[in-house]
């Protein structure tokens, strides 16, 4: 692939908007009932990401917790006004495999409505907490389609103790619902094994050269767009520390000071767009059916279509 063709490839940039106490790593140390008593840092940290993206003229998809949408509606309105896409990241940040079908549907619909009511935009995309749509929870895709979602980005095809899905598809595909497009988190395949690189702790902890080389391989050798993700709390080395397991502390606190400079390099070295843009481009170039009824909730304020 020529340098000119490589430059045309636009990757998906996504942010899972959650606070430091919402993560699965902290689930055993912080009770959900105490969330409102803790100092929130999500607005400040999300603004740090927004500033990086604004400097480099990048727009992305922000997967929002409904809990945050209800408490910080102005943050969502700022994101929408800057041209970022808003999508759903559940309400309570509970892994799908801990929920019944009815609980998942209620949680997802509550979050979708909270986001749409806060920002006056349509929510088309979903990402499960902890990438918890795995083979055993594939039933959740039918519910997402029923609720009017058009795409999902909840699968990470690697071996992992929380979201094992090593044989999942690596590139975007239409799910068994027939109307829902899946954007897996991008992995690097070597010797039939999938290796993570495109976000989160892997981005924080591993050398930037590894991320850059892997992403370039996806663009130039596989001729595909990569899906990258990050969290606001990963920009915050001063976040409060909780007493929890060694594994959880490593996952939550390692490499926090490296995130911001690495992200500056990433958005300078590669092109990025919201996942919704990749979805629209795929729909234009294929016969893939898409849902028409978005199941939009009544909004309190309209900021216009974006």
Secondary structure, DSSP 8 states (H G I E B T S, - for coil): --HHHHHH-EEEEEEEE--TTSSGGGTTTS-GGGGGGS---HHHHHHHHHHHHHHTT---EEEE-HHHHHH-HHHHHHHHHTT-EEEE--SS---GGGS-HHHHHHHHHHHHHHHHHHH-----EE--GGG---GGGTHHHHHHHHTT--EE-----S--SSS--TTS-SS-EE-TTSS-EE----EEEETTEEEE-SBHHHHHHS-HHHHHHHHHHHHHTS----EEEEEGGGG-TTS------HHHHHHHHTTGGGHHHHHHHHHHHSEEE-HHHHHHHHHHTS-----S-------SS-----
